[in-house]
């Protein structure tokens, strides 16, 4: 099921809210949310639901086995060192490590099977000279997200950071519908305490209205911006060979904007839904395209994935504890893992490698140039107008170069394979300059805007076919680089006539535009 669908907005979520705030008993409320979460996830296919439930059963069984091992060790800690040795604490620790290893291996095997089976099948068929792959499997919804989340849960349980967790709480933790299909990747420490408060809190109308406002902003990002840019991107990638250089640069930029508004819009909607249910989800985006370097970007983009990779990949590999060379190697491995996690294809590996390489270069430069400060710091320390202008120009240039790099690497992300990426690069470099093609610009001619242009006879003016295209682009770039993000807007939200009008207007506009809406991009990952 999609957040941006009639069934979700007009039936599913209103029923969920009525039951949630109408029922009182905690266990019943948790079961209520579980039922709606399984309905949400299984709406696309019962096959997906069975797979999710099987994954939950596997991981909960290993969690309980690890938990029992921790309990035995805890009972023996009170004795002397010799007594602890006699009771075989080392054996229990080895057993726990074995359980953790098998549990994680099972998760990774499931993830790798579904993520990479199609690529292996296609390669095998090509080797055999077959035109079509022997078999192709549909990628289960959100499998990358709920698999990573459960791996983190098992690792935290092994370290004794989880504590007791009932089956009911665990099912809700994994399947909770605001994040099950596209994140954020949450951990037990931030969600289980909230699930245990269900039924004890009263409806906070200020938080509820703020959540509705945030949901409307996220829905607008997806329906009005991401999907509009997406139509132009699909048109461009559907005919890469026919793109001019201008078209190629625009399509690359459009995809960069589509991806951001699509994914951040999903996360805004998820956080808004959680707020309406009296809960809080972690922030996943913090104006990432405002970053002045790649390190800052990864502190702002997909924050919970970055947090997961740092805690469960980078630190276990040794982090920065084994010298500078090993630290750089560990960081590069993290980015390769991120690329492989996102998809099966050498284009994703190259995407991760390029991000990793620039991250290492930036990290090394910052370590060798400790005197380098950001533009704001230079301005503060110097206090001169000249240095203030220089630092501002320097900052703008750094943001622009970082954004250009992101555009190029997202192009790899969007390409079907390296061959298409190479063809696209060829159009970027050698496609020549020309006016944007009609196949690209006409995708922005939404009826509600084009009708106004017709009424005002603006279509008779030269270049009128570009008005909406560059109008959308200007609005998107303003939102990305200059406006407050959705999270910042919600923090300052006040339920008054103005904000209620904006919320209602956006919701109505989006609802009447839902018929041609696509699924979220990160459903594919």
Secondary structure, 3 states (H helix, E strand, C coil): CCCCCHHHHHHHHHHHHHHHHHCCCHHHHHHHHHHHHHHHHHCCCHHHHHHHHHHHHHHHHHHHHHHHHHHHHHHHCCCCHHHHHHCCHHHHHHHHHHHHHHHHHHHHHHHHHHHHHHHHHHHHHHHCCCCCCCCCCCCCCCHHHHHHHHHHHHHHHHCCCCCCCCHHHHHHHHHCCCCCCCCCCCCHHHHHHHHCCCCCCCCCHHHHHHHHHHHHHHHHHHHHHHHHHHHHHHHHHCCHHHCCHHHHHHHHHHHHHHHHHHHHHHHHHHHHHHHHCCCCCCCCCCCHHHCCCHHHHHHHCCHHHHHHHHHHHHCCCCCCCCCHHHHHHHHHHHHHHHHHHHCCCHHHHHHHHHHHHHHHHHHHHHHHCCCCCCHHHHHHHHCCHHHHHHHHHHHHHHHHHHHHHHHHHHHHHHCCCHHHHHHHHHHHHHCCCCCCCHHHHHHHCCHHHHHHHHHCCHHHCCCHHHHHHHHHHHHHHHHHHCCCCHHHHHHCCCCCHHHHHHHHHHHHHHHCCHHHCCCCHHHHC
